[in-house]
Amino acid sequence: MLFRSPELLLHLRDFMHNVAQPGEHGDIIRIAMHPFMMRNLGQPLLMWNDTQSSELQLVSQDRPCTELYQALNSGELDAALFYALGEPEIPSELIAYERLGIFVQAQHPLTRVEHITPEMLGRTPSVSLSRDKPLRKVIDAALLAAGVHPVRHAVETAEFGLILSSLHRGMGFTCMFHASREEVMQTAGLVEIDFAAELPAAEIRCAVRRGQRGNPVVRRALKMITENLALRD
């Protein structure tokens, strides 16, 4: 791999720092991830920062993985977690999965059908994330793999509140994280329907800055995060 001068200097700085202080840095470790990944990390983060010499900062990001990769190479981040499905666009490691589900308003006609087929969803409008959101690409790929084609987008928005309100008005279905079902059932009156096809899970992948891949503190931080990601249903 060829390095540009700033990346080479950053790599050398990381290398010298890791050699000089191989276990206890006392630095700030910055790890970016999608906001939904943070839902179980509050208490573990507090415990980490109370007991470790290196401060851990979790950065809420839903930028494309290629932009996260640039942030890693520039030294802005030490590691980044992102959702993907299929061949990743950047060097990364698969660390966990996030199940997806199909949700509609509680009185939607689809709730009266025992098994929803891909053809039924193909005839039902979708309330979707806007096309500029990286997670939209993952969800589109999951629906296509499950045989939902075409997807008829009635609403496309970056605002989660508008997605929920559109679903509440019965404008269609949405594909979102299975782990959000209790929250959206209580706050927006949505239900997860019985989808007859196999809906692939989103992959959670991790990319680490080249100079930090051998850093034991970064490895421990990622291990803590991965273990708590696995707590989610």
Buried (B, 14 or more C-beta within 10 A) or exposed (E): EEEEEEBEEBBEEBBEBBEEBEEEBEBEBBBBBBEBBBBBBEEBBEEBEEEBEBEBEBBEBBBBBEBBBBBBBEBBBBBBBBBBBEEBBBEBEEBBBBBBBBBBBBEBEBBEEEEBBBEBBBEBBBBBBEEEBBBBBBBBBBBBBBBBEEBEBEBBBEEEEEBBBBBBEEBBBBBBBBBBBEEBBEEBEBBBBEBBBEBBBBBBBBBBBBBBBBBEBBBBBBEBBBEBBEEBE
